[in-house]
Amino acid sequence: MPLQTQLRALDGTIRDAATTAEAVAVPVRSGPEIDPAYADGLAGIFALGAADLLAHEDAKGEPGEIVRAPFRMGDGITELLLFGVGDGSVSALRRAGAAVARQVRGCGKVIVGGPSEAEDDALAAFAEGLLLASYDFRVGGTAKRPGAESISVVTSSSAVLERGAAVARAVALARDLTNTTSLDKCPQWLAERAEELAADGSLTVRVRDEAALAAQGFGGLIAVGAGSARPPRLIELTYEPEGVADARPIVLVGKGITFDSGGLSLKSNAGMKTMKTDMAGGAVVIAVMSALRELGVPVRVTGLVAAAENMPSGSAMRPGDVISHYGGTTSEVLNTDAEGRLVLADALVYADAELAPAAVVDIATLTGAAKVALGLRYAAMYSTDETLAGDLLGASEGSGESLWRMPLVEEYRPAIDSDVADVANIGRGGYGAGSVIAALFLREFAGDRPWAHLDVAGPARATSDDAEITKGATGYGVRLLLRWLGNKEN
């Protein structure tokens, strides 16, 4: 479902606009100090002055801090929110926007004063916070406390506000795709959503069905999807801005396991409960591709989503099977619940061999080990290229999506040696480091191009609301990758 809250820029004074609003929000800097652009507009509209109210509440103007007070405006009562913006940085304004959005859930029209001296990136982040904290996903019925119907931001930078809104819409799309129940969601369903997004002409799309995958040697996808009545797909989306037809593309690869039972290496019931979200990486790739033209990203980008459903049945792959991947490399299946790397392997080889990419980045909810190591807010990043790794780390700082670079430990490479195949899909005992081992497996298929692997098993899912993050799928990676791609040049 699209974001329900409408965000728009507003000209004029906040006082004039407030006559028809259910809530009015005004920024407060550290100190605290009412943003000078709105101080005069607040004068005399309620009995206790704004400065006195802040002092009474012992407010400090910190990001996320909210002081509420009712006041009469026209014939009704309007809620005033004085919201802290701290130092006005990107992270502070994203948190401030999220705090406001959570306070005005269930409202109709809301007027928000845009921080008057915010840099462009910070104002865009403020818009992201306002919209992403308003996000809600329901299957049937209505939300108990939906986001505000409309939020109008007083600002002279409407283009910057819209940029932030475009990023938020892409994140919400990734959340929607990921939150959709696996009863409805299967590889073909995911392919159809990609085709719908491409239909406006901003992207081209190619979908390989199970027959094409088998004929062309995508053995990983075929093996993982073999146990399901709903066959696998390889989704390929291409974005080309004007004037770059001869440039080598950036390739994004997403894991699209639409449900992961573990296959014959069956998960527990508790372990399956969140597995509708095991295609979060694929959802991120589709969502990023959907926003490239609107954001004016200047480079060619191809998105690959390796989609399959990992189920147990008489036709499912077995522990001990040997798979021949695209390009001919073989892998021994020692655990059918290590399936994500098998489908990613096909896509990585295809990208290297057929697309001649300038760089490849894959994103996947790949290992519980990454979550153990880094928790629920940091993704693990592995890379073969220093420049690529540095650029992604730089993009993470401004996007609000944190990365931590992890080592590709050469001493652990023997862990994936196989007696009967080129590699094994899990490590031999005695090495540990499950996330590192998985990355080493993927490196076998990535070729010599600059490559990075993002293991997002932790931050792709949230157990509770926090700032712009909402419980369930987070869309982690959309903001990071859009910021990285937007910074690139041909």
C-alpha positions in Angstrom: 0.0 0.0 0.0 1.3 3.5 -0.7 2.1 5.9 2.1 -1.2 7.2 3.4 0.2 10.5 4.7 0.5 13.3 2.1 3.5 15.6 2.5 3.5 19.0 0.8 5.4 22.3 0.9 3.5 25.4 2.2 4.1 29.1 1.4 3.0 31.8 3.8 3.1 32.1 7.6 2.5 29.3 10.0 -0.1 31.4 11.9 -2.2 32.0 8.8 -2.1 28.3 7.9 -2.9 27.1 11.4 -6.5 28.3 11.3 -7.6 25.0 9.6 -5.1 22.6 11.2 -5.6 20.1 14.0 -2.0 20.4 15.1 0.8 22.9 14.6 4.4 22.0 15.1 7.2 24.6 15.6 10.9 23.8 15.8 13.0 24.5 18.9 16.8 24.7 18.7 19.2 23.5 21.4 19.1 25.9 24.4 16.2 25.8 24.1 15.3 28.6 21.6 12.3 28.9 19.4 13.3 29.0 15.7 13.5 32.7 15.0 11.5 32.3 11.9 8.4 31.3 14.0 8.8 33.3 17.2 6.7 36.2 16.1 4.0 33.9 14.8 3.6 32.3 18.2 3.4 35.5 20.1 0.0 35.9 21.9 -1.7 32.9 20.5 -1.8 31.1 23.9 -1.8 32.2 27.5 1.6 30.9 28.5 4.4 32.1 26.2 6.5 29.6 24.3 9.7 30.3 26.2 7.8 30.0 29.5 6.3 26.7 28.4 9.7 25.3 27.4 11.1 26.4 30.8 8.2 24.9 32.7 8.7 21.6 30.9 12.5 21.8 31.4 12.9 21.3 27.7 16.3 21.5 26.1 15.5 21.4 22.4 17.0 18.0 21.9 16.1 16.1 18.7 13.0 14.0 19.3 11.9 16.1 22.3 8.2 17.2 22.2 6.4 19.7 24.3 2.6 19.9 23.8 0.1 22.6 24.6 -3.5 23.3 23.4 -4.5 26.8 22.2 -7.6 28.4 20.7 -7.3 29.2 17.0 -10.5 30.5 15.3 -13.5 28.6 16.5 -11.6 25.5 17.7 -8.8 24.1 19.8 -5.5 23.4 18.0 -2.6 21.3 19.5 0.7 23.1 19.5 3.9 20.9 19.4 7.2 22.5 20.1 9.7 19.9 18.8 13.4 19.8 19.4 15.8 19.9 16.5 19.1 19.8 18.4 22.0 21.0 16.3 20.0 20.8 13.0 22.1 18.0 11.6 20.9 15.4 9.2 20.4 12.8 11.9 18.9 15.3 14.3 16.2 16.5 11.8 15.4 13.0 10.7 14.7 12.1 14.4 12.8 15.3 14.9 10.5 14.7 11.9 9.8 11.1 13.1 8.9 12.4 16.6 6.4 14.9 15.2 4.9 12.2 12.9 4.3 9.9 15.9 2.7 12.6 17.9 0.2 13.6 15.2 -1.0 10.1 14.3 -4.8 10.1 13.8 -4.9 13.8 12.9 -6.3 15.3 9.7 -4.4 18.4 8.7 -1.1 19.2 10.3 1.1 22.2 9.8 4.8 21.9 10.5 7.4 24.7 10.5 10.4 23.6 8.5 13.6 24.4 10.4 14.6 27.7 8.9 18.3 27.3 8.5 18.4 23.6 7.7 20.9 22.5 5.0 19.3 20.7 2.0 20.3 17.2 3.2 19.0 17.9 6.7 15.6 19.2 5.3 15.3 16.1 3.1 16.0 13.9 6.1 13.3 15.8 8.0 10.8 14.9 5.3 12.0 11.3 5.5 11.4 11.2 9.2 7.9 12.7 8.9 6.8 10.2 6.3 8.6 7.0 7.5 7.3 7.3 11.1 3.8 7.7 9.6 4.1 4.3 7.9 1.6 1.6 8.7 1.0 -1.8 7.2 -2.3 -3.7 7.6 -3.9 -6.7 5.9 -7.6 -6.0 6.1 -9.3 -3.5 8.5 -7.9 -0.1 9.4 -5.0 1.1 11.4 -5.8 1.9 15.1 -3.7 5.1 14.8 -3.0 5.9 11.2 -0.6 8.6 10.2 -1.9 12.1 9.8 -3.8 12.6 6.6 -1.7 15.5 5.4 1.4 17.2 6.7 2.2 20.6 5.2 5.7 21.9 5.8 6.4 25.7 5.8 9.5 26.0 3.7 10.9 27.7 0.6 12.7 24.6 -0.4 9.9 22.5 -1.9 12.3 20.6 -4.3 14.4 19.5 -1.4 11.3 18.4 0.5 10.1 16.4 -2.4 13.5 14.7 -2.7 13.1 13.5 0.8 9.6 12.4 0.1 10.7 10.4 -3.0 13.2 8.5 -0.9 10.6 7.9 1.8 8.2 6.5 -0.8 10.8 4.1 -2.0 11.5 2.9 1.5 7.8 2.4 2.1 7.6 0.4 -1.1 10.3 -1.9 0.1 8.5 -2.2 3.5 5.2 -3.1 1.7 6.8 -5.8 -0.5 8.6 -7.3 2.5 5.6 -7.1 4.9 3.2 -8.8 2.4 2.3 -12.2 3.6 3.8 -15.2 1.8 0.3 -16.5 1.2 0.1 -13.8 -1.5 3.8 -13.3 -2.2 5.7 -15.7 -4.4 8.4 -15.3 -7.0 5.9 -14.6 -9.8 4.0 -12.1 -7.6 7.3 -10.3 -7.0 8.1 -10.3 -10.7 4.6 -8.8 -11.5 5.2 -6.0 -9.0 8.5 -5.2 -10.8 6.7 -5.2 -14.1 4.1 -2.8 -12.8 6.8 -0.4 -11.7 8.6 -0.6 -15.0 5.4 0.0 -17.0 5.7 3.8 -16.8 8.7 3.7 -19.0 11.3 4.6 -16.4 12.7 1.1 -16.4 13.0 -1.9 -18.7 12.3 -5.3 -17.2 13.1 -8.9 -18.1 11.8 -11.9 -16.1 13.2 -15.4 -16.6 10.8 -18.1 -15.7 11.7 -21.6 -14.5 12.1 -22.9 -18.1 14.5 -20.1 -19.1 16.4 -20.5 -15.9 16.9 -24.3 -16.4 17.8 -23.8 -20.1 20.4 -21.1 -19.3 22.0 -23.0 -16.4 20.8 -21.1 -13.3 21.2 -24.2 -11.2 21.1 -22.4 -7.8 17.7 -20.8 -8.4 16.3 -24.0 -9.9 17.6 -26.1 -6.9 16.3 -23.8 -4.2 12.9 -23.4 -5.9 12.5 -27.1 -6.6 10.6 -28.0 -3.5 7.9 -25.4 -4.1 4.8 -25.5 -6.2 5.5 -21.8 -7.0 8.6 -21.8 -9.2 11.6 -19.4 -9.1 12.2 -16.2 -11.1 15.1 -14.0 -12.0 14.0 -10.4 -12.2 16.2 -8.0 -14.2 15.4 -4.2 -14.1 17.4 -1.7 -16.0 17.7 2.1 -15.7 19.4 4.2 -18.2 19.6 8.0 -17.9 20.2 10.0 -21.0 23.7 10.2 -22.4 25.1 7.1 -20.7 24.3 4.3 -23.2 28.0 3.2 -23.4 28.8 3.5 -19.7 29.2 0.3 -17.6 26.3 -0.2 -15.2 26.3 -0.5 -11.4 24.6 -3.8 -10.6 22.5 -4.4 -7.5 21.7 -7.9 -6.6 19.0 -8.8 -4.1 18.0 -12.0 -2.3 14.4 -12.7 -3.0 13.4 -15.8 -1.0 9.7 -15.1 -0.7 9.4 -17.7 2.1 12.1 -19.7 3.8 11.0 -22.9 5.6 14.6 -24.1 5.6 13.7 -26.7 3.0 14.5 -30.3 4.2 16.8 -28.8 6.8 13.6 -27.5 8.3 13.4 -24.5 10.6 11.5 -24.5 13.8 8.0 -22.9 13.9 9.5 -19.9 15.7 12.2 -19.7 13.1 9.7 -19.4 10.3 7.6 -16.7 11.7 9.5 -13.8 10.2 10.4 -15.6 7.0 8.0 -13.7 4.8 10.7 -11.0 5.2 13.5 -13.2 3.8 13.2 -11.3 0.4 14.0 -8.0 2.0 17.1 -7.6 -0.1 15.2 -8.1 -3.3 12.5 -5.7 -2.1 15.2 -3.1 -1.6 16.6 -3.6 -5.1 13.2 -3.1 -6.6 12.4 -0.1 -4.5 15.8 1.6 -5.3 15.2 1.0 -9.0 11.8 2.6 -8.8 13.2 5.9 -7.5 16.2 6.4 -9.8 14.6 8.5 -12.5 12.6 10.7 -10.1 15.8 11.4 -8.2 17.8 12.0 -11.4 20.5 9.5 -10.6 23.2 10.0 -13.3 24.5 6.4 -13.7 23.3 3.3 -15.4 21.9 0.8 -12.9 20.7 -2.8 -13.3 18.9 -4.6 -10.5 18.8 -8.3 -10.3 16.4 -10.1 -7.9 17.0 -13.8 -7.4 13.5 -15.0 -6.3 12.6 -18.4 -5.1 10.5 -20.1 -2.3 12.4 -22.6 -0.2 10.0 -25.4 0.7 10.3 -29.1 1.7 8.7 -31.7 -0.6 9.5 -34.8 -2.5 11.1 -32.6 -5.2 13.2 -30.4 -2.9 16.9 -30.3 -2.9 18.6 -32.6 -0.4 21.7 -32.2 1.8 24.5 -33.8 -0.2 23.2 -32.6 -3.6 25.7 -30.9 -5.9 24.5 -27.8 -7.8 25.9 -26.5 -11.1 25.6 -22.8 -11.0 25.4 -20.3 -13.9 28.8 -20.4 -15.5 29.6 -23.9 -14.3 31.0 -23.6 -10.7 29.6 -26.3 -8.5 28.5 -26.2 -4.9 27.7 -29.0 -2.4 24.6 -28.5 -0.4 25.4 -29.4 3.2 22.4 -27.5 4.6 19.3 -26.6 2.6 18.6 -23.6 5.0 21.7 -21.9 3.6 19.8 -21.2 0.4 20.1 -17.5 -0.1 23.8 -17.7 -1.1 22.9 -20.4 -3.7 20.5 -18.1 -5.5 22.8 -15.1 -5.1 25.6 -17.1 -6.6 23.8 -17.5 -9.9 23.0 -13.8 -10.1 26.5 -12.7 -9.2 28.1 -14.8 -11.9 25.5 -13.7 -14.5 26.2 -10.0 -13.6 30.0 -10.5 -13.9 29.8 -12.5 -17.1 27.0 -10.8 -19.1 26.5 -7.2 -17.8 30.2 -6.0 -17.6 29.5 -4.0 -14.4 31.6 -1.2 -13.0 30.7 -2.5 -9.6 28.4 -5.0 -8.0 26.6 -4.7 -4.6 24.5 -7.5 -3.2 22.1 -7.1 -0.3 20.5 -10.0 1.6 19.1 -11.2 4.9 21.8 -13.8 4.8 23.0 -15.0 8.2 21.8 -15.0 11.8 25.5 -14.7 12.6 25.6 -11.1 11.3 22.8 -10.2 13.7 24.6 -11.8 16.6 27.7 -9.8 15.8 26.2 -6.4 15.1 22.6 -6.4 16.5 19.6 -4.9 14.8 20.9 -1.5 13.6 24.1 -2.2 11.8 24.5 -4.2 8.6 27.7 -6.2 8.0 29.6 -5.1 4.9 32.2 -7.2 3.1 34.1 -5.9 0.1 36.9 -6.7 -2.3 37.5 -3.0 -3.2 38.7 -0.2 -0.9 37.1 2.6 -2.9 33.7 0.9 -3.1 33.8 0.1 0.6 34.7 3.7 1.5 32.0 5.1 -0.7 29.3 2.9 0.9 30.5 3.7 4.4 30.3 7.4 3.5 26.8 7.0 2.1 25.7 5.2 5.3 26.7 8.2 7.5 24.2 10.6 5.8 21.5 8.0 5.1 20.7 7.0 8.7 21.5 3.3 7.8 24.6 2.1 9.5 27.3 -0.2 8.1 30.2 -1.9 9.7 32.9 -3.3 7.5 33.8 -6.9 8.3 36.9 -8.9 7.2 37.1 -11.4 4.4 39.4 -13.6 6.5 41.6 -15.7 4.1 42.5 -18.1 6.8 38.8 -19.1 6.9 38.5 -19.9 3.2 39.3 -23.7 3.7 36.0 -23.8 5.6 34.0 -24.0 2.4 36.2 -26.6 0.7 34.2 -29.6 -0.6 35.3 -33.2 -1.3 33.0 -33.5 -4.3 32.4 -29.9 -5.6 34.2 -26.6 -6.0 32.7 -25.2 -2.8 30.4 -26.2 0.0 27.4 -24.0 1.0 28.2 -23.9 4.7 31.5 -24.0 6.6 33.1 -27.0 8.1 33.1 -27.2 11.9 35.7 -25.4 13.9 35.7 -22.0 12.1 32.6 -20.3 13.4 32.2 -16.8 11.8 29.1 -17.7 9.9 28.6 -14.3 8.3 32.3 -14.3 7.1 32.0 -17.8 5.7 28.9 -16.8 3.8 30.7 -13.8 2.3 33.6 -15.9 1.3 31.2 -18.3 -0.5 29.7 -15.4 -2.4 33.2 -14.0 -3.3 33.8 -17.2 -5.3 31.1 -16.1 -7.7 31.6 -12.3 -7.8 34.5 -12.3 -10.3 37.2 -9.6 -10.3 34.9 -6.6 -10.4 34.6 -4.3 -7.4 32.1 -6.1 -5.2 30.4 -5.5 -1.8 28.1 -7.8 0.1 25.6 -6.3 2.6 24.3 -8.8 5.2 21.2 -7.1 6.5 19.7 -9.9 8.6 19.7 -7.6 11.7 18.5 -4.2 10.4 16.0 -5.4 7.8 13.5 -6.3 10.5 12.5 -4.4 13.6 10.8 -5.7 16.7 9.4 -2.3 17.7 8.9 1.3 16.6 11.8 3.7 17.1 12.2 7.1 15.4 11.7 6.6 11.7 11.8 2.8 12.0 8.5 0.9 12.3 7.9 -2.6 13.6 8.3 -5.2 10.9 10.1 -4.6 7.7 12.3 -1.5 7.8 13.3 -1.1 4.1 17.0 -1.0 5.3 19.3 -0.3 2.4 17.0 1.9 0.2 18.3 5.2 1.7 21.9 4.0 1.8 22.0 2.8 -1.9 20.1 5.8 -3.2 22.5 8.1 -1.5 25.5 6.1 -2.8 24.2 6.0 -6.4 23.2 9.7 -6.3 26.8 10.6 -5.4 28.3 8.7 -8.3 29.3 10.1 -11.7 29.8 8.4 -15.1 
